Amino acid sequence: MLLVHPVRDLVRFLPALVGILVFGQSSDGGGRWLLLGVGVPVVLGLARYLTTSYRITTGRVEVRQGLLNKRVLSAPLDRVRTVDLTASPIHRVLGLVTLRIGTGQSSGNGEERLALDGLTATAASGLRERLLHGHVSQLTNRDVAATAAAGHVVLTLDLRWVRFAPFTSSGVAIAGAALGVVAQSAHTLEILPSVDLDSAARLGAVALVVLGLLGVLLTICVLAVVGYLLTNFDFQLLRTGTEWHVRRGLFTTRETTLDQARVSGVSIGEPWGLRFAGGARLSAIVTGLDRRQRGSSVLVPPAPRAEVERVSAEVLGSAAPVTSRLVGHGPRAHRRRWTRAMVPAGGVALGALVAGYAVSWWFLPLAAAALALGAVLAHDRWRALGHALVDGHLVARSGSLDRRREALHTASVIGWNLRATWFQRRVGLTHLVATTAGGRQQVRVLDLDEAAATDLAASATPRLLEEFLTRPPGRPLR
């Protein structure tokens, strides 16, 4: 870590070092300024190493760090939900890993997470077992190897799955960031490509637009595939006794271990792009894990829908919550789906009609496109809406652009909320929200009839609601 910390801080201070280098070239004593600029992050890295320590007692894990601003972070061992082992390229060269402990505690700036940087791979594996199971006795390498050998491989990455990468939003994000960096660098370094206006005029504006769109689309696809491989290369999901173990990454490797007792359900994500390609992705709903740590709950990256359903059934112990037919929400919910989609679309269409009358008829196709898109969105959102109570799991599905099907074990429900806007109250609808300590801390069933929402909650957790009910199930509230 005497090498890792200074190198990492040098990378963080790189913009400042470039500024110091430019300033030093235009003034006397530039070498001294550069030496100072390099020395500061090196000293900070050394100080971080020398002032960081940790210990594990019979019931707590504690990390101390800081010189001038000393900070002590501690958590009970029974609060440990996940353990992540991450190794950057420089860590892998030195045989080290960073161990991050997910306890469900969160802070505004994200600096309060328990992290142990610079452990050997062997020591980190043994420590992971101790943290997840609360064992104080030191595990040997033979114990760790025996635990890993006792499990079986549930899923491994098939390189053919990279075909799903262009249909995810990550490709757009990576391409946008990359194109922004390239454009800014080209402008700063004054290496913008020249354009032959005569050739462009001969080619035609329409052809230029088409070629430009094709180029952007190709760039997005390539970067999406590269990002998919960098993140999920050598992906492997194993079940070892009472644990789920995920390993992935090309240059930076990441290993995550989830305790089966903390897995409360699963969430199947089906964005419109993945649905179009016949794919989906799977995350675990982990008790006590907040949304900042959702990367630790990934069980299946974008993959064929059949693989996602197979793994979901194994995690839940039943295939019914994933494959069973869902209960519809009635005509009032149907009308609300159409109203919420068509009112904004109608506003856009009206604006396009006014612009077409006042400016140009070219705006008229925009009005038709807005209405058609609103109708497609409303129909798709209505088709997705549904719920079920199957094999001890509350199943809820909703959404169109980002459709999600969640299956939550009813034993993990710690409360219920019924939320209704003014418009929903006018038509007798409500959102039923199952409160849980996992994932997004809630699973929502949208636009249910008020009586049906109460019946569903009472059927899922009878002992939680029976003393608050003032009516027999199936009858209106008094």
C-alpha positions as CSV (number, residue, x, y, z in Angstrom):
1,M,0.0,0.0,0.0
2,L,3.0,2.3,0.2
3,L,2.9,2.2,-3.6
4,V,-0.8,2.0,-4.1
5,H,-1.9,5.0,-2.0
6,P,0.7,7.5,-3.6
7,V,-0.1,6.3,-7.1
8,R,-3.9,6.7,-6.5
9,D,-3.5,10.1,-5.0
10,L,-1.3,11.2,-7.9
11,V,-4.0,10.3,-10.3
12,R,-6.5,12.3,-8.3
13,F,-4.2,15.3,-8.3
14,L,-3.5,15.0,-12.0
15,P,-5.4,18.2,-13.0
16,A,-3.6,20.1,-10.4
17,L,-0.2,18.7,-11.5
18,V,-0.9,19.7,-15.1
19,G,-1.6,23.2,-13.9
20,I,1.5,23.3,-11.8
21,L,3.6,22.1,-14.8
22,V,2.2,24.8,-17.1
23,F,2.7,27.4,-14.4
24,G,6.3,26.2,-13.8
25,Q,7.2,26.4,-17.4
26,S,6.2,30.1,-17.5
27,S,8.1,31.0,-14.3
28,D,11.4,30.4,-12.6
29,G,11.8,27.5,-10.3
30,G,9.3,25.3,-12.2
31,G,11.1,22.1,-11.0
32,R,10.6,23.0,-7.4
33,W,6.9,23.6,-8.0
34,L,6.5,20.3,-9.7
35,L,8.4,18.5,-7.0
36,L,6.0,20.1,-4.4
37,G,3.0,19.1,-6.5
38,V,4.2,15.5,-6.6
39,G,5.2,15.4,-3.0
40,V,1.9,16.5,-1.5
41,P,-0.2,13.5,-2.8
42,V,2.7,11.1,-1.9
43,V,2.7,12.4,1.7
44,L,-1.1,12.2,1.9
45,G,-1.0,8.6,0.6
46,L,1.7,7.6,3.2
47,A,-0.2,9.3,6.0
48,R,-3.4,7.4,5.0
49,Y,-1.6,4.1,5.2
50,L,0.2,4.9,8.5
51,T,-3.0,6.1,10.3
52,T,-5.4,3.3,9.2
53,S,-6.1,0.2,11.3
54,Y,-8.9,-2.1,12.0
55,R,-9.9,-4.7,14.5
56,I,-12.7,-7.3,15.0
57,T,-14.0,-8.0,18.5
58,T,-16.5,-10.6,19.6
59,G,-19.4,-8.6,18.2
60,R,-18.2,-5.6,16.2
61,V,-15.9,-4.6,13.4
62,E,-14.1,-1.2,13.7
63,V,-11.9,0.9,11.4
64,R,-9.8,3.8,12.5
65,Q,-8.3,6.3,10.1
66,G,-7.2,9.9,9.8
67,L,-4.4,12.0,11.3
68,L,-5.7,15.5,11.8
69,N,-9.4,14.5,11.2
70,K,-9.6,11.2,13.0
71,R,-12.6,9.0,12.2
72,V,-13.7,5.8,13.9
73,L,-16.2,3.6,12.0
74,S,-17.8,0.6,13.6
75,A,-20.7,-1.7,13.1
76,P,-22.1,-4.9,14.8
77,L,-21.2,-8.1,13.0
78,D,-24.9,-9.0,12.8
79,R,-25.4,-5.9,10.6
80,V,-23.1,-7.1,7.9
81,R,-25.1,-7.7,4.8
82,T,-22.6,-8.0,2.0
83,V,-18.8,-8.2,1.6
84,D,-17.2,-6.9,-1.6
85,L,-13.6,-7.8,-2.7
86,T,-12.4,-5.4,-5.4
87,A,-9.0,-5.4,-7.0
88,S,-7.8,-2.7,-9.4
89,P,-5.0,-3.5,-11.9
90,I,-2.3,-2.2,-9.5
91,H,-3.9,-4.2,-6.7
92,R,-3.8,-7.3,-8.8
93,V,-0.1,-6.8,-9.7
94,L,0.7,-6.6,-6.0
95,G,-1.7,-9.4,-4.9
96,L,-3.9,-7.1,-2.8
97,V,-7.6,-6.4,-2.6
98,T,-10.0,-3.8,-1.1
99,L,-12.6,-5.2,1.2
100,R,-15.9,-3.2,1.5
101,I,-18.5,-4.1,4.1
102,G,-22.1,-3.4,3.4
103,T,-24.1,-2.8,6.6
104,G,-27.1,-1.0,5.3
105,Q,-25.9,2.2,6.9
106,S,-25.6,5.2,4.6
107,S,-24.4,8.8,4.7
108,G,-24.8,11.9,2.6
109,N,-21.3,11.9,1.2
110,G,-20.7,8.2,1.0
111,E,-17.5,8.3,3.0
112,E,-18.8,6.4,6.0
113,R,-18.6,3.0,4.4
114,L,-16.4,0.4,6.1
115,A,-13.5,-0.3,3.7
116,L,-10.2,-2.1,4.3
117,D,-7.7,-1.4,1.6
118,G,-4.5,-3.4,1.1
119,L,-5.4,-6.8,2.4
120,T,-3.9,-9.9,0.8
121,A,-6.3,-12.0,-1.2
122,T,-6.0,-14.9,1.2
123,A,-6.5,-12.8,4.3
124,A,-9.5,-11.1,2.7
125,S,-11.2,-14.4,1.9
126,G,-10.8,-15.6,5.5
127,L,-12.0,-12.2,6.8
128,R,-15.1,-12.3,4.5
129,E,-16.2,-15.6,6.1
130,R,-15.7,-14.3,9.6
131,L,-17.7,-11.1,8.8
132,L,-20.6,-12.9,7.2
133,H,-20.9,-15.6,9.8
134,G,-19.7,-13.7,12.9
135,H,-16.9,-16.2,13.6
136,V,-14.2,-14.8,15.8
137,S,-11.8,-17.7,15.3
138,Q,-9.4,-17.3,12.4
139,L,-10.3,-19.4,9.4
140,T,-7.5,-21.3,7.7
141,N,-6.9,-21.4,4.0
142,R,-8.1,-25.0,4.0
143,D,-11.5,-23.9,5.5
144,V,-11.9,-21.2,2.8
145,A,-11.0,-23.6,0.0
146,A,-13.4,-26.2,1.4
147,T,-16.3,-23.7,1.6
148,A,-15.7,-22.7,-2.0
149,A,-15.5,-26.3,-3.2
150,A,-18.8,-27.1,-1.5
151,G,-20.8,-24.8,-3.7
152,H,-21.9,-25.2,-7.3
153,V,-21.8,-22.8,-10.2
154,V,-25.3,-21.4,-11.0
155,L,-24.4,-19.2,-13.9
156,T,-21.4,-18.3,-16.0
157,L,-21.1,-15.5,-18.6
158,D,-21.7,-16.6,-22.2
159,L,-19.8,-14.2,-24.6
160,R,-22.8,-14.3,-27.0
161,W,-24.7,-12.2,-24.4
162,V,-22.7,-9.1,-25.5
163,R,-25.5,-8.7,-28.1
164,F,-27.6,-7.3,-25.3
165,A,-25.1,-4.6,-24.5
166,P,-26.2,-2.1,-27.2
167,F,-29.8,-2.3,-25.8
168,T,-28.9,-1.0,-22.4
169,S,-28.6,2.6,-21.2
170,S,-25.0,2.1,-20.2
171,G,-23.9,2.3,-23.8
172,V,-25.5,5.7,-24.3
173,A,-23.9,7.0,-21.1
174,I,-20.5,5.7,-22.0
175,A,-20.7,7.0,-25.5
176,G,-21.9,10.4,-24.3
177,A,-19.0,10.7,-21.9
178,A,-16.5,9.5,-24.4
179,L,-17.7,11.8,-27.2
180,G,-17.7,14.7,-24.7
181,V,-14.1,14.1,-23.7
182,V,-13.0,13.7,-27.4
183,A,-14.8,16.9,-28.4
184,Q,-13.4,18.9,-25.5
185,S,-9.9,17.6,-26.1
186,A,-10.1,18.4,-29.8
187,H,-11.2,21.9,-29.1
188,T,-8.6,22.5,-26.5
189,L,-5.7,21.1,-28.6
190,E,-7.1,22.7,-31.7
191,I,-7.2,19.5,-33.8
192,L,-10.7,19.9,-35.0
193,P,-11.1,18.1,-38.4
194,S,-11.7,20.3,-41.4
195,V,-14.9,20.0,-43.5
196,D,-15.0,20.4,-47.2
197,L,-18.1,22.4,-47.7
198,D,-18.2,21.8,-51.5
199,S,-18.2,18.0,-50.9
200,A,-20.7,18.3,-48.2
201,A,-23.0,20.3,-50.4
202,R,-22.7,17.7,-53.2
203,L,-23.4,14.9,-50.8
204,G,-26.6,16.5,-49.5
205,A,-27.8,17.5,-46.1
206,V,-30.0,14.4,-45.7
207,A,-27.2,12.1,-46.4
208,L,-25.0,13.9,-44.0
209,V,-27.6,13.5,-41.2
210,V,-28.0,9.8,-42.0
211,L,-24.3,9.2,-42.0
212,G,-23.9,11.1,-38.7
213,L,-26.6,9.2,-37.0
214,L,-25.2,5.9,-38.2
215,G,-21.8,6.9,-36.9
216,V,-23.2,7.8,-33.5
217,L,-25.2,4.6,-33.4
218,L,-22.1,2.5,-34.3
219,T,-20.0,4.3,-31.6
220,I,-22.7,3.7,-29.0
221,C,-22.8,0.0,-29.8
222,V,-19.1,-0.5,-29.8
223,L,-18.6,1.4,-26.5
224,A,-21.6,-0.5,-24.9
225,V,-20.0,-3.9,-25.8
226,V,-16.6,-2.8,-24.5
227,G,-18.2,-1.6,-21.2
228,Y,-20.2,-4.8,-20.9
229,L,-17.0,-6.9,-21.2
230,L,-15.0,-4.7,-18.9
231,T,-17.6,-5.0,-16.2
232,N,-18.9,-8.6,-16.6
233,F,-15.9,-10.5,-18.1
234,D,-15.6,-13.9,-16.4
235,F,-18.9,-13.4,-14.6
236,Q,-19.7,-16.3,-12.3
237,L,-22.5,-16.8,-9.9
238,L,-21.9,-19.6,-7.3
239,R,-24.0,-20.9,-4.4
240,T,-21.8,-22.0,-1.5
241,G,-23.9,-23.4,1.3
242,T,-25.9,-20.5,2.6
243,E,-24.2,-17.8,0.5
244,W,-24.4,-16.4,-3.0
245,H,-21.0,-15.5,-4.5
246,V,-20.6,-13.3,-7.5
247,R,-17.3,-12.7,-9.3
248,R,-16.8,-10.5,-12.4
249,G,-14.5,-7.9,-14.0
250,L,-11.6,-7.8,-16.6
251,F,-9.1,-5.2,-15.4
252,T,-10.7,-4.4,-12.1
253,T,-12.1,-7.6,-10.5
254,R,-14.9,-7.6,-8.0
255,E,-16.2,-10.4,-5.8
256,T,-19.4,-10.1,-3.8
257,T,-20.8,-12.5,-1.2
258,L,-24.5,-12.3,-0.1
259,D,-25.8,-14.2,2.9
260,Q,-28.9,-16.2,1.8
261,A,-30.7,-15.2,5.0
262,R,-30.4,-11.6,3.9
263,V,-31.9,-12.1,0.4
264,S,-35.6,-11.1,0.7
265,G,-36.5,-11.5,-3.0
266,V,-35.5,-10.6,-6.5
267,S,-36.0,-7.8,-9.0
268,I,-36.2,-8.5,-12.7
269,G,-35.4,-5.4,-14.8
270,E,-36.8,-5.3,-18.3
271,P,-36.0,-1.9,-20.0
272,W,-37.7,-1.5,-23.3
273,G,-34.4,-2.1,-25.2
274,L,-33.7,-5.4,-23.4
275,R,-37.3,-6.5,-23.9
276,F,-37.0,-5.9,-27.6
277,A,-33.9,-8.1,-27.7
278,G,-35.5,-10.8,-25.6
279,G,-33.3,-10.1,-22.5
280,A,-33.5,-9.0,-18.9
281,R,-31.3,-8.6,-15.9
282,L,-31.6,-9.7,-12.3
283,S,-30.8,-8.2,-8.9
284,A,-31.3,-9.5,-5.4
285,I,-33.4,-7.6,-2.8
286,V,-31.0,-7.7,0.1
287,T,-32.2,-6.8,3.6
288,G,-30.4,-3.7,4.9
289,L,-28.7,-2.8,1.6
290,D,-29.5,0.7,0.4
291,R,-29.6,1.9,-3.2
292,R,-26.1,3.3,-3.1
293,Q,-24.9,-0.3,-2.8
294,R,-27.2,-1.8,-5.5
295,G,-24.1,-2.8,-7.6
296,S,-23.5,-5.4,-4.9
297,S,-26.8,-7.1,-5.5
298,V,-26.4,-7.9,-9.2
299,L,-27.0,-11.6,-9.8
300,V,-27.4,-11.7,-13.6
301,P,-26.1,-9.1,-16.0
302,P,-28.1,-8.4,-19.2
303,A,-28.8,-11.9,-20.4
304,P,-31.5,-14.0,-22.2
305,R,-34.8,-13.9,-20.4
306,A,-34.8,-17.7,-19.9
307,E,-31.5,-17.6,-17.9
308,V,-32.8,-14.8,-15.7
309,E,-36.0,-16.8,-15.0
310,R,-34.0,-19.9,-14.2
311,V,-31.7,-18.1,-11.7
312,S,-34.7,-16.3,-10.2
313,A,-36.4,-19.6,-9.5
314,E,-33.3,-21.0,-7.8
315,V,-32.9,-17.9,-5.6
316,L,-36.6,-17.8,-4.6
317,G,-36.9,-21.6,-4.3
318,S,-39.9,-21.5,-6.6
319,A,-40.6,-20.6,-10.2
320,A,-44.2,-19.6,-9.6
321,P,-43.4,-15.9,-8.6
322,V,-41.5,-15.5,-11.8
323,T,-43.7,-17.3,-14.3
324,S,-47.2,-17.1,-12.8
325,R,-49.9,-15.0,-14.5
326,L,-50.6,-11.7,-12.7
327,V,-53.9,-10.2,-11.6
328,G,-55.1,-7.2,-13.6
329,H,-56.1,-3.9,-11.9
330,G,-59.5,-3.2,-13.5
331,P,-61.0,-0.6,-15.8
332,R,-60.3,2.4,-13.6
333,A,-56.6,1.7,-13.6
334,H,-56.8,1.2,-17.3
335,R,-58.3,4.6,-17.8
336,R,-55.7,6.2,-15.6
337,R,-52.8,4.7,-17.6
338,W,-54.3,6.2,-20.8
339,T,-55.0,9.5,-19.2
340,R,-51.5,9.9,-17.8
341,A,-49.9,9.1,-21.1
342,M,-52.3,10.9,-23.5
343,V,-52.6,14.3,-21.7
344,P,-48.9,15.1,-22.1
345,A,-48.9,13.7,-25.6
346,G,-52.0,15.9,-26.4
347,G,-50.2,19.0,-25.1
348,V,-47.2,18.3,-27.4
349,A,-49.6,17.6,-30.4
350,L,-51.5,20.8,-29.8
351,G,-48.2,22.8,-29.7
352,A,-47.1,21.2,-32.9
353,L,-50.4,22.0,-34.6
354,V,-50.1,25.6,-33.6
355,A,-46.5,25.7,-34.9
356,G,-47.6,24.1,-38.1
357,Y,-50.3,26.7,-38.7
358,A,-48.1,29.6,-37.8
359,V,-44.6,28.6,-39.0
360,S,-44.5,25.5,-41.3
361,W,-46.4,22.4,-42.1
362,W,-43.3,20.4,-41.2
363,F,-44.5,20.5,-37.6
364,L,-47.7,18.5,-38.4
365,P,-46.0,15.1,-38.5
366,L,-44.7,15.8,-35.0
367,A,-48.3,16.1,-33.7
368,A,-49.2,12.7,-35.2
369,A,-46.0,11.1,-33.8
370,A,-46.7,12.5,-30.3
371,L,-50.2,11.0,-30.2
372,A,-49.0,7.7,-31.6
373,L,-46.2,7.5,-29.1
374,G,-48.5,8.3,-26.2
375,A,-51.0,5.6,-27.3
376,V,-48.2,3.0,-27.5
377,L,-46.8,4.0,-24.1
378,A,-50.3,3.9,-22.5
379,H,-51.0,0.4,-23.9
380,D,-47.6,-0.9,-22.9
381,R,-47.9,0.4,-19.3
382,W,-51.4,-1.1,-19.0
383,R,-50.1,-4.5,-20.2
384,A,-47.3,-4.4,-17.6
385,L,-49.5,-3.5,-14.6
386,G,-50.3,-6.5,-12.4
387,H,-49.7,-8.2,-9.1
388,A,-50.0,-11.6,-7.4
389,L,-49.5,-13.4,-4.1
390,V,-47.8,-16.7,-4.9
391,D,-45.9,-19.2,-2.7
392,G,-45.4,-16.7,0.1
393,H,-44.1,-13.9,-2.2
394,L,-45.7,-10.6,-3.1
395,V,-45.2,-10.1,-6.8
396,A,-45.6,-6.6,-8.4
397,R,-44.9,-5.5,-12.0
398,S,-45.2,-2.0,-13.5
399,G,-43.4,0.3,-15.9
400,S,-42.9,0.6,-19.6
401,L,-39.5,2.2,-20.5
402,D,-38.1,0.6,-17.4
403,R,-40.4,-2.3,-16.6
404,R,-39.7,-4.1,-13.4
405,R,-41.1,-7.3,-11.8
406,E,-40.3,-7.7,-8.1
407,A,-40.9,-10.7,-6.0
408,L,-40.6,-10.1,-2.2
409,H,-40.9,-12.7,0.5
410,T,-43.9,-11.7,2.7
411,A,-41.9,-12.5,5.8
412,S,-39.7,-9.5,4.9
413,V,-42.6,-7.0,4.9
414,I,-42.3,-4.8,7.9
415,G,-45.2,-2.4,7.1
416,W,-47.7,-1.2,4.6
417,N,-48.5,2.2,3.2
418,L,-51.6,3.2,1.1
419,R,-50.8,6.3,-0.8
420,A,-53.4,8.1,-3.0
421,T,-53.2,11.4,-4.8
422,W,-56.3,13.7,-5.2
423,F,-57.0,12.3,-8.6
424,Q,-56.7,8.7,-7.4
425,R,-59.1,9.3,-4.5
426,R,-61.7,10.6,-7.0
427,V,-61.8,7.2,-8.7
428,G,-61.1,5.0,-5.7
429,L,-57.6,3.9,-6.5
430,T,-54.5,3.8,-4.3
431,H,-50.8,2.7,-4.4
432,L,-50.1,-0.2,-2.0
433,V,-46.5,0.0,-0.8
434,A,-44.9,-2.9,1.0
435,T,-42.2,-1.5,3.3
436,T,-39.1,-3.6,3.6
437,A,-35.5,-3.1,4.7
438,G,-34.0,-4.3,1.4
439,G,-33.2,-2.8,-1.9
440,R,-35.2,0.4,-2.5
441,Q,-36.9,-0.1,0.9
442,Q,-40.3,-0.7,-0.8
443,V,-42.2,-2.7,-3.3
444,R,-45.1,-0.8,-4.9
445,V,-48.3,-2.2,-6.3
446,L,-49.7,0.7,-8.4
447,D,-53.3,1.8,-8.9
448,L,-55.2,-0.9,-7.0
449,D,-58.9,-0.6,-5.8
450,E,-58.9,0.5,-2.2
451,A,-60.7,-2.7,-1.0
452,A,-58.4,-4.9,-3.1
453,A,-55.3,-3.2,-1.7
454,T,-56.5,-3.9,1.9
455,D,-57.3,-7.5,1.1
456,L,-53.9,-8.0,-0.5
457,A,-52.0,-6.6,2.4
458,A,-54.1,-8.6,4.9
459,S,-53.6,-11.8,3.0
460,A,-49.9,-11.3,2.7
461,T,-49.3,-10.6,6.4
462,P,-52.4,-11.4,8.4
463,R,-50.8,-10.9,11.8
464,L,-49.5,-7.5,10.9
465,L,-52.9,-6.0,10.0
466,E,-55.6,-8.1,11.7
467,E,-55.9,-5.8,14.8
468,F,-56.3,-2.7,12.6
469,L,-59.0,-4.0,10.2
470,T,-62.5,-2.8,10.9
471,R,-64.3,-4.9,8.4
472,P,-64.4,-8.5,7.2
473,P,-62.2,-9.1,4.1
474,G,-64.0,-8.3,0.8
475,R,-66.3,-5.6,2.3
476,P,-65.8,-1.8,2.2
477,L,-64.0,-0.1,5.1
478,R,-66.3,1.4,7.7
